[in-house]
Amino acid sequence: MQISDTFREEHDPITTLQVYHRRLRIPLDYYLNSVKEFTDPWNVRAYQYAVQQYLNEINDHGIIGMVRQERDSQFVYLDAAIRYPVLSD
């Protein structure tokens, strides 16, 4: 049996997602403090959590997708894909 024989796509309603990237520069010490409940602050879930806290504070209801991270000695840079549903006909 193949996957395509058992999986079914649902088509109603069709949702299109607009994707925007937000590049956030966060002071390293602030970032580490904000994700201190994570055992690994360099895990994607910690990145997503930090971005979600930011979106909540600015009252943005986007859906967080992939988040990439870079850092230097002073800052953490999070590049977050934020998705926004748009209903189509």
N, C-alpha and C positions, 0 to 999 in steps of 0.2 A: 504494500500500500504506500502511496506517495503522499507527501504533505499536501499537495494541491488537491488531492481527492478528499481530504478531511477538513481543510481550512475553508471557510467561507467568508468572503468580504461582505460587509454590510454597507449599503450605499445610501441610506436615507437617514437623516439629511447629510448632504455632502458638506464637509467643513474644509475650508482652505485655511492654511496658516501663513500669516505674514511673519517673517523672521527679521528681527533687528538685532544687531550686535551692540552690546554696551561694553566699553572697555573702562574698567574701574581701576584707579590707582589708590591703594590703601596703605597707610603707614604700617610697616611690618609689625610693630608692637601692638597696634590696634587690632590688626587682623588676628594675630595669635591669641589675644585676649578674647576676641569675639567668638572664636571656635575652640575654646579651651576644653569644652566637654567632649571633643573628638579626640580619640587616642592618637590619630594621625592627622595633623592639620594640613598635610599635603595630599590628602585624599579628595577625590572629586566630590564626595558628599559634603565635605567641609566647605569647598568652594561654593557649591550650590546653596548651602545654608547661608553663607555670608551674603551671597547675591540676593537670596530670598529676604533676608533681614533688610537689606537696602530697598528692595522693591516694596516691601510692606511699609517702610517709613515714608516713601514718596507716594504711597497709595497707587501703585502700579500693579495691575492684575495680570500681567503677562505670565506665561508658563515658561519656566526655566528649562532650557535644553542643555546642550553640551557647554561646559565651562572649561576653558584652558587657562593655565596659570604660568606666569613667569615671575621671577623675583630677583631683586638685587639686595644689597645690604640695607637699604632703607625702606623699600616698598614691595608690596605684592601687587601684581597686575593681573586682573581677572578679565578675560575676554569671554563674555557670556552671550550665548544665543538665546534671545527671549522671543517666544512665539506668542502670537495673538490670533485667536480664531476669528475667521471671517466667514459667515454663512453665505453659501452660494445657492443659486436657484437650481 
